[in-house]
Amino acid sequence: MLKTLKSFDLKDKRVLIRVDFNVPVENELVTDDFRIRSALPTIKHCLNEGAKIILISHMGRPNGKFDSNLSLMPAGEKLADLLEMPIKFSDNCISEDAHDVTLGLRSGEVHLLENLRFHIEETNNDQNFSINLAKHGQVFINDAFGTAHRSHASNLGVSKYFNQKGMGFLIDKELEFLDEAMKAPKKPLTLVLGGAKIDTKIDLINRFIQIADHILIGGGMAFTFLKAKGKNIGASLVDETMLSQAKIIMANARGKTNLIFPSDLICAKSMNDKDSSIFNSNEIPEDLMGLDIGPSTIKNFSDVIAASGTILWNGPMGVFEVDGFHNGTEKLAESIGMATKNESITIVGGGDSAAAIKKFEMMHNFSHVSTGGGAALSLLSGNTMPAIYALEI
């Protein structure tokens, strides 16, 4: 059984919360606070219940070495601004000083510990490191969905040292949409996939071949499928190692789900080339590459989305970061947002998709926007989530 946050008496308790503050920072300032804001409901509930809060998180991949550019200090400053209160910060998550600060906390105070991954023991799921982290708390709450598919000390290892453990509001919400909503989805169910890589989405595609009515494939990954179909794709991005897998997927999909690929594309010599043209997906010149889906594809994809009861989207349709190749992703986001207004269930699977809708200022146009790209893919693919399983009592 998984316990939720409201299952615990938190008054005067030291509550160790695994959060995901792995946020972009420039010039020591957080540039996107989506993940920090997503943790606020759990943090504020604990504050309101009179808890003493200790927050742990990672930032980037410092590989066990201190890197001032990956300090959680900017995230702590942003959190203090959002909470409108000062917080305590320790520059080593397992030092004696850090433990002393934790033991000295009063109810209603917050203590943020420095980047867990400054210690290689974190990603190695080291037992002693887990024990030292566990010393900070009496209750353990995991609210870091973005790392729930990892077996690290701060989410898996630490769990075994708590009798009182459970999930925060964010993980609860993620499971509700990404797991429960997929068990009995409102039909028709449409999966929209983009981005460059096929290999990270093989499990997802294979699972949804069995349950989705439509799978729309755009972005860079579409060209591997198009080439596997014998199309002339010019200089477009192709993963040669995945061509045979693409053929297997298309064969398995016959009679089960409707696989739909781009019919036209916006093409140029490079993403820096301002001179682009529209070409049929079977007629791309040898010196050009597809960098966005074209108007016919946008209409086709949008028509399918409009008729869907549940839409799951993971991955942009083109190089959305570059003006001129953003239109497909933006128009598709608008179509999915319109479906939300028409009472369809719409789920954005984190990662670049979330970055795109943030750029287009559409964050509130969907039923749910996941905080974890890799974790969302793993859960939706039907894989076990070690850090969530570890919370079972």
Backbone hydrogen bonds, N-H to C=O, Kabsch-Sander energy under -0.5 kcal/mol:
donor,donor_aa,acceptor,acceptor_aa,energy
3,K,1,M,-0.6
5,L,167,M,-0.8
7,S,4,T,-2.1
8,F,5,L,-1.4
10,L,8,F,-0.8
12,D,50,G,-2.7
13,K,10,L,-2.4
15,V,13,K,-0.8
15,V,52,K,-3.3
16,L,14,R,-0.6
16,L,139,V,-2.8
17,I,15,V,-0.6
17,I,54,I,-3.2
18,R,16,L,-0.5
18,R,141,I,-2.4
19,V,17,I,-0.8
19,V,56,I,-2.4
21,F,19,V,-0.6
23,V,21,F,-2.0
26,E,29,L,-2.7
29,L,26,E,-1.5
31,T,24,P,-2.4
32,D,24,P,-0.8
37,R,33,D,-2.9
38,S,34,F,-1.9
39,A,35,R,-0.9
39,A,36,I,-0.8
40,L,36,I,-0.6
40,L,37,R,-1.0
43,I,39,A,-2.1
44,K,40,L,-3.3
45,H,41,P,-1.9
46,C,42,T,-2.1
47,L,43,I,-2.2
48,N,44,K,-2.7
49,E,45,H,-1.6
50,G,47,L,-1.6
51,A,46,C,-2.6
52,K,13,K,-3.2
53,I,51,A,-0.6
53,I,109,E,-2.5
54,I,15,V,-2.7
55,L,111,H,-2.9
56,I,17,I,-2.4
64,G,117,R,-1.8
65,K,62,P,-1.0
70,L,67,D,-2.5
71,S,68,S,-1.2
76,G,72,L,-2.4
77,E,73,M,-2.3
78,K,74,P,-2.2
79,L,75,A,-2.5
80,A,76,G,-2.5
81,D,77,E,-1.9
82,L,78,K,-2.4
83,L,79,L,-2.6
84,E,80,A,-1.3
85,M,80,A,-1.7
88,K,110,V,-3.1
90,S,112,L,-2.0
95,S,92,N,-0.9
99,H,95,S,-2.1
100,D,96,E,-2.2
101,V,97,D,-2.3
102,T,98,A,-2.2
103,L,99,H,-2.5
104,G,100,D,-1.4
105,L,102,T,-1.5
108,G,51,A,-3.1
109,E,106,R,-1.8
111,H,53,I,-2.7
112,L,88,K,-3.1
113,L,55,L,-2.5
114,E,90,S,-1.5
116,L,57,S,-2.4
118,F,115,N,-1.5
119,H,116,L,-1.6
122,E,119,H,-1.9
123,T,119,H,-0.5
124,N,120,I,-1.3
125,N,122,E,-1.3
126,D,121,E,-2.5
130,S,126,D,-2.1
131,I,127,Q,-2.4
132,N,128,N,-2.3
133,L,129,F,-2.1
134,A,130,S,-2.6
135,K,131,I,-1.3
136,H,133,L,-1.8
137,G,134,A,-1.5
138,Q,14,R,-3.7
139,V,14,R,-1.9
140,F,164,Q,-2.4
141,I,16,L,-2.9
141,I,139,V,-0.5
142,N,166,G,-2.5
143,D,18,R,-2.8
143,D,141,I,-0.6
145,F,143,D,-1.0
147,T,144,A,-1.4
148,A,145,F,-1.9
150,R,147,T,-2.1
152,H,150,R,-0.7
153,A,122,E,-2.6
155,N,152,H,-0.8
156,L,152,H,-2.5
157,G,152,H,-1.8
158,V,153,A,-2.4
159,S,156,L,-0.6
160,K,156,L,-0.7
160,K,157,G,-0.7
161,Y,158,V,-1.6
162,F,159,S,-1.7
165,K,163,N,-0.8
166,G,140,F,-2.1
167,M,3,K,-2.5
168,G,142,N,-2.2
172,D,168,G,-2.0
173,K,169,F,-2.2
174,E,170,L,-2.7
175,L,171,I,-2.7
176,E,172,D,-1.8
177,F,173,K,-2.0
178,L,174,E,-3.1
179,D,175,L,-1.7
180,E,175,L,-2.4
181,A,176,E,-1.3
183,K,179,D,-0.8
183,K,180,E,-1.0
184,A,180,E,-1.0
190,T,188,P,-0.5
190,T,310,T,-2.9
191,L,214,H,-2.5
192,V,190,T,-0.5
192,V,312,L,-3.3
193,L,191,L,-0.6
193,L,216,L,-3.3
194,G,314,N,-2.1
195,G,316,P,-2.5
201,K,198,I,-2.6
202,I,199,D,-0.7
205,I,201,K,-2.7
206,N,202,I,-2.7
207,R,203,D,-2.1
208,F,204,L,-2.4
209,I,205,I,-1.8
210,Q,206,N,-0.6
210,Q,207,R,-1.0
211,I,207,R,-0.5
212,A,208,F,-3.2
213,D,189,L,-2.3
214,H,189,L,-1.8
215,I,258,N,-2.4
216,L,191,L,-2.9
217,I,215,I,-0.5
217,I,260,I,-2.6
218,G,193,L,-3.0
218,G,216,L,-0.5
219,G,317,M,-1.2
221,M,195,G,-2.8
222,A,218,G,-0.5
222,A,219,G,-1.2
223,F,220,G,-1.3
224,T,220,G,-0.5
224,T,221,M,-0.7
225,F,221,M,-1.1
226,L,222,A,-2.7
227,K,223,F,-2.5
228,A,224,T,-1.9
229,K,225,F,-1.3
230,G,227,K,-1.8
231,K,226,L,-2.6
233,I,231,K,-0.9
235,A,285,P,-0.6
235,A,288,L,-3.3
236,S,233,I,-1.8
240,E,238,V,-1.0
242,M,239,D,-2.0
243,L,240,E,-1.1
246,A,242,M,-2.5
247,K,243,L,-1.9
248,I,244,S,-1.8
249,I,245,Q,-2.5
250,M,246,A,-2.3
251,A,247,K,-2.0
252,N,248,I,-2.7
253,A,249,I,-1.7
254,R,250,M,-0.7
254,R,251,A,-0.7
256,K,253,A,-2.5
257,T,253,A,-2.2
258,N,213,D,-2.0
259,L,257,T,-1.0
260,I,215,I,-2.8
260,I,258,N,-0.5
265,L,279,F,-2.5
266,I,292,D,-2.9
267,C,265,L,-0.6
267,C,277,S,-3.4
268,A,289,M,-1.9
273,D,270,S,-1.5
274,K,272,N,-0.6
276,S,274,K,-1.1
277,S,267,C,-2.2
279,F,265,L,-2.4
281,S,263,S,-2.4
283,E,280,N,-2.4
284,I,232,N,-1.8
288,L,285,P,-1.8
289,M,268,A,-3.0
291,L,266,I,-3.2
292,D,266,I,-0.9
294,G,264,D,-2.5
298,I,294,G,-2.4
299,K,295,P,-2.2
300,N,296,S,-2.4
301,F,297,T,-3.3
302,S,298,I,-2.5
303,D,299,K,-2.3
304,V,300,N,-1.7
305,I,301,F,-2.3
306,A,302,S,-2.5
307,A,303,D,-1.1
308,S,305,I,-1.8
309,G,188,P,-2.3
310,T,188,P,-2.1
311,I,345,I,-3.0
312,L,190,T,-2.5
313,W,347,I,-2.9
314,N,192,V,-2.8
319,V,291,L,-2.3
320,F,318,G,-2.2
322,V,319,V,-2.0
323,D,321,E,-0.5
325,F,322,V,-2.3
330,E,326,H,-2.4
331,K,327,N,-3.1
332,L,328,G,-2.1
333,A,329,T,-2.2
334,E,330,E,-2.1
335,S,331,K,-2.1
336,I,332,L,-2.5
337,G,333,A,-2.5
338,M,334,E,-2.3
339,A,335,S,-1.8
340,T,336,I,-1.6
341,K,337,G,-1.6
342,N,338,M,-1.3
343,E,340,T,-1.9
344,S,339,A,-2.6
345,I,309,G,-2.7
346,T,344,S,-0.6
347,I,311,I,-2.9
348,V,368,H,-2.7
349,G,313,W,-3.2
349,G,347,I,-0.6
350,G,348,V,-1.1
353,S,350,G,-1.0
354,A,350,G,-0.8
355,A,351,G,-1.8
356,A,352,D,-2.4
357,I,353,S,-2.3
358,K,354,A,-1.7
359,K,355,A,-2.0
360,F,356,A,-2.1
361,E,358,K,-1.3
362,M,357,I,-3.3
365,N,362,M,-2.2
367,S,346,T,-0.7
368,H,346,T,-1.8
370,S,348,V,-3.0
370,S,368,H,-0.5
376,A,372,G,-2.1
377,L,373,G,-2.3
378,S,374,G,-2.2
379,L,375,A,-2.6
380,L,376,A,-2.7
381,S,377,L,-1.5
382,G,379,L,-1.6
383,N,378,S,-2.2
387,A,148,A,-1.6
388,I,148,A,-0.6
388,I,385,M,-0.8
389,Y,385,M,-2.7
390,A,386,P,-2.0
391,L,388,I,-1.5
392,E,389,Y,-1.6
393,I,1,M,-2.1
